[in-house]
Every structure is written in structure tokens, then in C-alpha cells.
């Protein structure tokens, strides 16, 4: 049930692909420009730059705000290693922040503490599982310290707080358009958004070799990371449906929350106030429940099983770092199927399978 099912007309996408293939614009053409304009308007920023994927978006965004080798960047350790991977590419050092036990989102008080104890050059806030992180509070913390704020919105396309979309609060924000995202392409894709003109200019150079103009390399650490014209065309088509799809996700999540309210499991506090990219619960009997769901043919997953500071790549670098909530929660979390186009019968199958479980 985690397999993405088509929610747009395949024939229409085929027509769109045919139009792009028959055009003479396959790289950085009209579709990319139009999508960048429309997505910036949707999120509420001045600029949007399409890149090859969400991971490149993080690397380029960090470089655009000036992060260099050995700089310290505050981030969480429970979001799948994506930010840590970007920092590793740059050679920057993560300063890991613990999370709130009810939402598994970044904990502002721990962030304040870590900023006071370290020389933090930037903060990355991940809107995990489609929930909205405490972005207003985090933004104030960063502004008071003069620290750039990067919003990782890879799982939160269209989420709002205080009448604004996430991705418009930070100095810079990143999105992934991997096919299973709330706004997904038919392949890889990503974007970086900002209202800072200097950052926007730097991003444009960094995504294409460091050019200031064609063949004139003026910016260090440039790469070849461009959103494909054909993926941009698909995203233009799909973006029209994003808010409707998000409502469908939240409605499924609401059904789950109501069905599970008397069970011995814990739903996340901010699930229904976001865009329900994933539906994640916490349970002390995860392995037994997973075994039961497998027998019932209900797909499930763990997002994510290994916290960043315990990944093998770091060896003993963070052996003395302890993030109590993060380390406990990774042993309890479990994701249930949720996606737009999910049939009522499929939702009912998940619910009945979970309810029928006996420890």
C-alpha cells in the first residue's frame, strides 16, 4: 500500500511528455521558468530555482548561505540523514538537536542550548512527515542570533501556519519532488526558494557549474544540477491538484486518528495540522505489530530506523552525543499507508488490521 498510485491522467501526462520531446527546449526552457514562477508564487517567496533533486537542493542552499568546510550547522538526527549527507558533502559539522516527544519535530529549547554552546553558522528545520515545525519560534531564535535559517520542506509541500506556507519563513528553503512526495514528479526533481536576491543569484550560478554567464566560472563549488524540462512540465500539471491531494491525505489521517484513539499507540501531535505526507505512530510493541500487519498484507515502514548520529559513516565521532527523545522514538515509530487516491476499502483494511492486533 505504500506504492504510489496514479492520481493524474496518464494520457494527459503522456501528451505533456510528447509536447516537450517535440520541442527544441529540453534543458532550462519555458516549462522550468514557468514552474519556478508559479511555485514561488504558491509558497510566497520572490525566487524559486529548480534543481535536479532534493539532496542537491540542500547542498546548494547551504552553500548559497555561505556554509563552508568545518562550519557548524544545527539540525535534527531523525529525518533520514538527508541534511547530514549534504553537510558531509560540504565538509560542515552537524550539531544535532533533540526533538519534541509528541511531534518528533525540532525542540526549540534544545536548539537554544546548542546554539549557546557552539558556534552555529546556520539552522536547518525539517518539517518532518508533513507536520509544521515550530517555525515561528525557531525563526525568532535565529533572527535574535543573526543565524541563517534553512527550511527543509521536502515532506511538507503546501503546509501552512499563520496564513503562510512553510518555505516562506526561513532565509532559504528546499523542496524535493521525488515521486512519492506531496507534489511529486515522474522522476527526480527539487527546488530552492528564497526572497533574498543575493542568495537567488548565487543559487543560479551554483546549479550550473558556477557560471556568472555562459562558460565564465565565477562561483566556487558549482555543479550540474538542473530540473529537467519534462519534469517541470509534469509538475506544472500536478501543482494544480496539490491542495486537493493534501486535503485527501489529511482526511485519511483524521480517519486513522479517530479509529486508533482508544488503542495503545500514540499518533503524532501535529499530524492533522500539516499535510500528512506520512502517517506515523509510536508503539512499544512495534515488532509484534509489524509481524501482524505483514500477515494481513498491510504494508508498513519505519521512517527512519537509524538516527544520524549513530550512522556507521560517523564511526565514534558522536559517541558521546545523546539525544534521549530521538533515540527512544526510533525504536517506536511505524508508518501506515497514506496517499491521495487511496480507496476507502484500503483505509478500512489498515484500520481493521491494526484494531484486530492482540499483543
C-alpha positions as CSV (number, residue, x, y, z in Angstrom):
1,X,0.0,0.0,0.0
2,X,3.0,2.3,0.0
3,X,3.2,2.1,-3.8
4,X,2.3,5.4,-5.4
5,X,-0.8,5.1,-7.4
6,X,-1.6,7.4,-10.4
7,X,-3.7,10.4,-9.3
8,X,-3.4,12.3,-12.6
9,X,-4.5,11.2,-16.0
10,X,-1.7,9.1,-17.6
11,X,-2.8,10.0,-21.1
12,X,-2.5,13.7,-20.2
13,X,1.0,13.2,-18.8
14,X,1.9,11.3,-22.0
15,X,0.6,14.2,-24.0
16,X,2.7,16.6,-22.0
17,X,5.8,14.5,-22.4
18,X,5.2,14.3,-26.1
19,X,5.0,18.1,-26.4
20,X,8.3,18.5,-24.6
21,X,10.0,15.8,-26.6
22,X,8.9,17.5,-29.8
23,X,10.0,20.9,-28.7
24,X,13.6,22.1,-29.1
25,X,13.8,23.1,-25.4
26,X,14.9,20.2,-23.2
27,X,17.1,22.0,-20.6
28,X,16.1,25.2,-18.7
29,X,13.3,26.0,-21.1
30,X,9.9,27.6,-20.8
31,X,8.4,24.9,-18.6
32,X,11.2,25.3,-15.9
33,X,10.8,29.0,-15.9
34,X,7.0,28.9,-15.7
35,X,7.1,26.3,-12.9
36,X,9.7,28.3,-10.9
37,X,7.5,31.4,-11.2
38,X,4.3,29.6,-10.2
39,X,5.8,27.6,-7.3
40,X,7.4,30.8,-5.9
41,X,4.0,32.5,-6.0
42,X,2.4,29.4,-4.4
43,X,4.9,29.3,-1.5
44,X,5.1,33.1,-1.1
45,X,8.7,33.8,-2.0
46,X,10.3,36.1,-4.6
47,X,12.5,33.4,-6.2
48,X,12.5,29.7,-7.0
49,X,15.3,27.8,-8.7
50,X,14.7,24.3,-10.0
51,X,17.4,21.7,-9.4
52,X,18.0,18.0,-10.1
53,X,16.7,16.6,-6.8
54,X,16.1,17.5,-3.1
55,X,19.5,16.4,-2.0
56,X,21.2,18.8,-4.4
57,X,18.8,21.5,-3.2
58,X,20.1,21.1,0.3
59,X,23.8,21.2,-0.7
60,X,23.3,24.2,-3.0
61,X,21.2,26.1,-0.5
62,X,23.7,25.6,2.3
63,X,26.5,26.8,0.0
64,X,24.4,29.8,-1.1
65,X,24.0,31.0,2.5
66,X,27.8,30.6,3.0
67,X,28.3,27.3,4.7
68,X,31.8,26.0,4.3
69,X,34.0,23.2,5.5
70,X,34.1,22.8,9.3
71,X,31.2,25.2,9.8
72,X,28.7,24.1,12.4
73,X,25.1,23.6,11.3
74,X,22.2,22.7,13.7
75,X,19.8,20.0,12.6
76,X,17.8,17.1,13.8
77,X,19.0,13.5,13.7
78,X,15.7,11.7,13.0
79,X,15.0,12.9,9.4
80,X,16.7,10.2,7.3
81,X,20.2,11.6,7.1
82,X,19.4,13.9,4.2
83,X,20.7,17.1,5.8
84,X,23.6,15.2,7.3
85,X,24.5,13.9,3.9
86,X,24.5,17.4,2.5
87,X,26.7,18.7,5.3
88,X,29.0,15.7,4.7
89,X,29.4,16.7,1.1
90,X,30.4,20.2,2.1
91,X,32.5,19.1,5.0
92,X,30.5,21.0,7.5
93,X,29.7,19.6,11.0
94,X,26.2,18.8,12.2
95,X,25.2,20.0,15.7
96,X,22.4,17.6,16.5
97,X,19.2,18.9,18.2
98,X,16.8,16.6,20.0
99,X,13.1,16.6,19.2
100,X,9.8,17.0,20.9
101,X,8.3,13.7,22.1
102,X,4.8,14.5,20.9
103,X,5.6,15.6,17.4
104,X,9.2,14.4,16.8
105,X,10.0,17.9,15.4
106,X,12.9,20.0,16.4
107,X,12.8,21.1,20.1
108,X,13.3,24.9,20.4
109,X,14.8,24.8,23.9
110,X,17.4,22.3,22.9
111,X,18.2,24.4,19.9
112,X,18.8,27.5,22.1
113,X,21.1,25.4,24.4
114,X,23.1,24.0,21.5
115,X,23.5,27.5,19.9
116,X,24.8,28.9,23.2
117,X,27.3,26.0,23.5
118,X,28.6,26.1,19.9
119,X,29.5,28.3,17.0
120,X,26.4,27.5,14.9
121,X,26.5,29.1,11.4
122,X,23.1,28.0,10.3
123,X,20.0,26.1,11.4
124,X,18.1,23.6,9.3
125,X,14.5,23.0,10.3
126,X,12.8,19.9,8.8
127,X,9.0,19.9,8.6
128,X,9.0,16.1,9.2
129,X,6.2,13.8,8.0
130,X,4.3,16.8,6.6
131,X,3.9,18.4,10.1
132,X,4.8,22.0,10.6
133,X,7.8,22.5,12.8
134,X,7.6,25.4,15.4
135,X,8.9,27.7,12.7
136,X,7.7,30.9,14.2
137,X,9.7,30.3,17.4
138,X,12.7,28.9,15.5
139,X,12.7,31.9,13.2
140,X,12.8,34.3,16.2
141,X,15.6,32.4,17.7
142,X,17.6,32.6,14.5
143,X,16.9,36.3,14.0
144,X,17.9,37.1,17.5
145,X,21.2,35.4,17.0
146,X,21.8,36.5,13.4
147,X,21.9,32.9,12.2
148,X,20.5,32.0,8.7
149,X,17.5,29.6,8.8
150,X,17.0,26.9,6.1
151,X,13.6,25.2,5.9
152,X,13.7,21.6,4.6
153,X,10.2,21.3,3.2
154,X,10.7,18.0,1.3
155,X,7.8,16.4,3.1
156,X,5.6,19.5,3.5
157,X,4.5,21.0,0.2
158,X,1.6,23.2,0.9
159,X,1.6,23.1,4.7
160,X,0.6,26.3,6.3
161,X,0.9,28.1,9.7
162,X,-0.4,31.6,10.5
163,X,-1.7,32.0,6.9
164,X,1.7,31.4,5.3
165,X,3.1,28.4,3.5
166,X,6.2,26.7,5.0
167,X,9.2,27.5,2.9
168,X,8.5,31.3,3.2
169,X,9.7,31.7,6.8
170,X,13.3,30.9,6.5
171,X,16.1,32.8,4.7
172,X,16.1,29.9,2.2
173,X,14.1,26.7,1.8
174,X,14.4,23.4,-0.1
175,X,11.9,21.0,-1.7
176,X,12.1,17.6,-3.2
177,X,9.8,16.4,-6.0
178,X,10.6,12.7,-5.7
179,X,7.6,10.8,-7.0
180,X,6.1,9.9,-3.5
181,X,6.2,13.5,-2.2
182,X,3.0,15.5,-1.8
183,X,4.0,17.2,-5.1
184,X,5.9,14.6,-6.9
185,X,7.4,14.5,-10.4
186,X,7.7,11.3,-12.5
187,X,11.4,11.1,-11.6
188,X,13.7,13.2,-9.5
189,X,13.5,17.0,-9.1
190,X,14.0,19.6,-6.5
191,X,13.8,23.4,-5.9
192,X,15.4,26.1,-3.7
193,X,13.3,29.1,-2.7
194,X,14.2,32.5,-1.2
195,X,13.3,36.1,-1.1
196,X,16.9,37.2,-0.8
197,X,18.2,38.4,-4.2
198,X,21.9,37.7,-3.4
199,X,21.1,34.1,-2.4
200,X,19.0,33.6,-5.5
201,X,21.8,34.8,-7.8
202,X,24.2,32.5,-6.1
203,X,21.9,29.5,-6.4
204,X,21.5,30.1,-10.1
205,X,25.3,30.0,-10.5
206,X,25.8,27.0,-8.2
207,X,23.3,24.9,-10.1
208,X,25.1,25.4,-13.4
209,X,28.9,25.0,-12.9
210,X,29.4,28.2,-11.0
211,X,28.7,30.3,-14.1
212,X,28.1,34.0,-13.8
213,X,27.5,33.9,-17.6
214,X,27.9,31.0,-20.0
215,X,31.4,29.4,-19.7
216,X,32.5,32.1,-17.2
217,X,33.0,30.3,-13.9
218,X,32.9,32.9,-11.1
219,X,31.5,30.9,-8.1
220,X,33.3,28.1,-6.4
221,X,31.7,24.6,-5.9
222,X,29.3,24.9,-8.8
223,X,27.7,21.7,-10.1
224,X,25.4,20.5,-12.8
225,X,22.0,20.3,-11.1
226,X,19.1,21.4,-13.2
227,X,15.4,20.5,-13.1
228,X,14.6,18.6,-16.3
229,X,12.2,20.4,-18.6
230,X,10.0,17.4,-18.9
231,X,9.7,17.0,-15.1
232,X,8.9,20.7,-14.8
233,X,6.1,20.2,-17.3
234,X,4.7,17.3,-15.2
235,X,5.0,19.5,-12.0
236,X,3.0,22.3,-13.7
237,X,0.2,19.9,-14.4
238,X,0.3,18.3,-10.9
239,X,0.6,21.5,-8.9
240,X,-3.0,22.4,-9.8
241,X,-4.1,19.4,-7.7
242,X,-1.8,19.7,-4.8
243,X,-4.2,21.4,-2.3
244,X,-6.9,18.8,-3.1
245,X,-4.4,15.9,-2.7
246,X,-3.3,17.4,0.6
247,X,-6.9,17.5,1.8
248,X,-7.3,13.9,0.9
249,X,-4.2,13.0,2.9
250,X,-5.4,14.9,5.9
251,X,-8.8,13.3,5.7
252,X,-7.3,9.8,5.7
253,X,-5.1,10.8,8.6
254,X,-8.1,12.1,10.5
255,X,-9.9,8.8,9.9
256,X,-6.9,6.9,11.3
257,X,-6.6,9.2,14.4
258,X,-10.3,8.7,15.2
259,X,-10.1,4.9,14.7
260,X,-7.0,4.5,16.8
261,X,-7.8,6.9,19.7
262,X,-8.6,4.1,22.2
263,X,-5.7,1.8,21.2
264,X,-2.3,1.5,22.9
265,X,-0.4,3.5,20.4
266,X,0.4,7.2,20.0
267,X,-0.3,9.4,17.0
268,X,1.8,12.4,16.5
269,X,0.6,15.7,17.9
270,X,0.7,17.8,14.7
271,X,-0.4,15.2,12.1
272,X,-3.7,16.9,11.4
273,X,-2.4,20.5,11.3
274,X,0.1,19.7,8.4
275,X,-0.3,17.9,5.1
276,X,0.1,14.3,6.2
277,X,3.0,13.3,4.0
278,X,3.3,10.2,6.2
279,X,1.1,8.8,9.0
280,X,3.5,7.8,11.8
281,X,2.6,6.3,15.2
282,X,4.7,5.4,18.2
283,X,4.2,2.0,19.9
284,X,6.1,0.0,22.4
285,X,5.3,-3.3,20.6
286,X,6.4,-2.3,17.1
287,X,8.0,-5.6,16.0
288,X,4.9,-7.6,17.0
289,X,2.6,-5.2,15.3
290,X,4.8,-5.2,12.1
291,X,4.6,-9.0,12.1
292,X,0.8,-8.9,12.4
293,X,0.5,-6.3,9.6
294,X,2.7,-8.4,7.3
295,X,0.3,-11.4,7.8
296,X,-2.6,-9.1,7.0
297,X,-0.8,-7.9,3.8
298,X,-0.7,-4.3,5.0
299,X,2.5,-2.5,4.0
300,X,4.3,-0.5,6.7
301,X,7.7,1.1,7.1
302,X,10.0,2.9,9.6
303,X,10.8,6.5,8.9
304,X,13.6,6.4,10.0
305,X,15.3,3.4,11.8
306,X,18.8,4.8,12.5
307,X,19.4,8.3,13.9
308,X,22.0,10.3,12.1
309,X,24.5,10.5,15.0
310,X,24.5,6.7,15.1
311,X,25.2,6.1,11.4
312,X,28.2,4.0,10.6
313,X,29.8,6.7,8.5
314,X,30.5,8.8,11.6
315,X,32.1,5.9,13.5
316,X,32.8,7.2,17.0
317,X,32.6,10.9,16.2
318,X,29.3,11.3,18.1
319,X,29.6,8.5,20.6
320,X,29.3,11.0,23.5
321,X,26.3,12.7,22.0
322,X,22.9,11.7,23.4
323,X,19.5,12.7,22.2
324,X,17.1,11.0,24.5
325,X,13.8,11.5,22.7
326,X,15.3,10.8,19.3
327,X,17.0,7.6,20.5
328,X,13.9,6.3,22.2
329,X,11.5,7.2,19.4
330,X,13.4,5.4,16.6
331,X,12.5,2.2,18.4
332,X,8.8,3.0,18.5
333,X,7.9,4.7,15.2
334,X,5.9,3.0,12.5
335,X,4.3,4.4,9.3
336,X,1.0,3.3,7.9
337,X,-0.1,3.8,4.2
338,X,-1.4,7.2,3.2
339,X,-1.6,8.8,-0.2
340,X,-4.1,10.6,-2.4
341,X,-6.3,8.2,-4.3
342,X,-6.2,5.7,-1.5
343,X,-9.5,3.8,-1.6
344,X,-11.9,3.7,1.4
345,X,-11.6,-0.1,1.3
346,X,-7.8,0.2,1.6
347,X,-8.1,2.6,4.6
348,X,-10.5,0.3,6.2
349,X,-8.1,-2.7,5.7
350,X,-5.4,-0.8,7.5
351,X,-7.7,0.2,10.4
352,X,-9.2,-3.3,10.8
353,X,-5.8,-4.9,10.7
354,X,-4.4,-2.6,13.4
355,X,-7.5,-3.0,15.6
356,X,-7.5,-6.8,15.3
357,X,-4.0,-7.0,16.7
358,X,-3.7,-8.6,20.1
359,X,-0.4,-8.5,21.9
